[in-house]
Amino acid sequence: MAKTTHVIVNADVDGISVSPDGQIVYGAAFGYIYGWNIASGTQVFQSAYIGSPDGTAVIQSSGGLAGSIISNNNDGTVDLIDPVTRFATVIATGGTRGDYVGLDTTNGSLFLSQTDSIERLSCGPGCYFTPPPGVPEPSTASLCLGGLLLAGWRVLRRRSA
């Protein structure tokens, strides 16, 4: 049976996403994007007022947009929120009613749902919302390297015995 644990208490938010370092969970509510430290539950981020945020995603790449937050808004716009200045820049208009976002793990892009369509958002070469295929996450790469080192050590030990 699955078990849930409280991460953030008394947060009435929508469209949650997580920072690239896995330390902050973001959610949309009451015209803002809020962020909480996952370990402590302490609020550590509040964007400038952006109107009608709903679905969120965080750019995971190592480039200049890393850590920037995407907001799919109910008014049909899409915003890019700078994690340092906390201000939003409208990067897309003309949608119907933005709601959910979903990660496309086959190429690192983002799906944005609208009332009448599903749109794809990408952030350019070397930029992604989730690591593209073939790029292991750091923990996966570390475990793989550790396993290879252990296997090599066992082979050398058998040869010397």
N, C-alpha and C positions, 0 to 999 in steps of 0.2 A: 504494500500500500504506500502511496506517495505521501510525503510529509512536507508541510510548508512551515516556514519560520518567518517571523516578523523581521523585516529589514528596516522599513520606515513606518512609523506609526502616525496615524491621523493625517495622511496625505491623500487628498481627493484629487488625483491627477489622472491624466490620460496619456497614451502614447509614450510609454517609457522606453529608454535606451540607456546604454552604458558607455562611459568614457573609454578611450583606448587603453588606459592603464588598469581598467577594471575597478577603480576606486570610487567613482561617482555614478549614481543613477539619476537620470534626468526624467522629468515628466512635465506635461503641459497642463496648466490650470489658470483660469481667471485672467487670461490675456498675457501670461508670462510663461517662461520656461524656468523651472526650478531644478536645482541639483542638490543631492544629499550624499554625504560620505557614507558609503555602504557599511563600513565597519562600525562607525559611531552613531549613525542616524542623524547627525548634525547637518542642518542646511548650510551649504557652502556656496551656492550659486543662485542668482536670480537675474534673468535677462531684463533688458529694458522692455517696456510694454510693447507687445506686438499685435494685439487685437484678438485673433481667434485661433491660437495654435492648437493642434490636435496631435497628429502622429509626429514622432521625432526619430532622428537617427543621428549618429555621430560619425564624422569622417575619421577613419582609422589609419590612414596612410602616414608616412613620415614627412611629407612635404609641408608647405606653408599653410595648408588648410587643415592640418591634423588637429583634431579636437574640436573643430567647428561643428556646430549643431545645425541640422536641417529641421525645419518645421513645416509640415504639410498643414496648411491653414484652412479652416472652414469657409473663408471668403474666396477660395479659389486661387490663392497665391501660395508661393513657396518661399520661405526665408532662409538665409544663411546667417547664423548667429555667431559672432566672434566670441570665443570663450574668455578673452581678456577684456575687451571693451564692453562686452555684453550687449552690443547694439546689433540690430538685424538689418540685413540688406535684402530687398526683394530680388530674387533671382528668376522667378517665373510668375507669369500672370495668365489669366484667361481660363483658369480651371472652373469647375462648377462648385464643388464642395469637397475640399480635401479632408481626408480622414486617416486611414491606416497607412503605414509604411511597412514594407517587407524587404528583406535582404535577398538578393539573387547571388547565391554562393557560387554560381558557375562563372561569374565574371566580376564580382565585387560591386555591382551597381545596386540601385535602390528602386523598388516599385512604389509608386504613389497612387493610392486609390482616390478616385473622384466619383461623384454621383453617377456619371455616365461613362466612365472609362478608367483604365489603369495605365498610368504613364511610367516611363523609365527615366531615371535620373542617374547620370554618371558624372564624375568630377574630373575626367581627363586622364591622360597617361600617368601611371604610377600613383594614382589617387583612387581610393576605394573605401567603401563603407564596411566591408568585411573582406578579409584576405581572399584574393582570387585563388582559384584552384591551383594546386602545386606549390603554394607558398605555405609552409607549415607555420603554425602558431609557435611562438617562442617556447612554450612549455612542451609542445610536441617535439620540436627539434631537440631540446635538451634531453628529453627522455630517450629519444632515438640515439643520440650521441652517447649517452650513458650506457644504453644497452649494447651498442657496438663496442665500446671500450671494455665492458665486462666480458663480452663474448671473446674479444681478442685476448684478454688476460687469461681466460680459461684455456684457450688454444695454446698459448705460450706455456702455461703451467703443465698441461698434459704432455707437451713435447719435451719439457725438461725432466719429467718424471719417468 
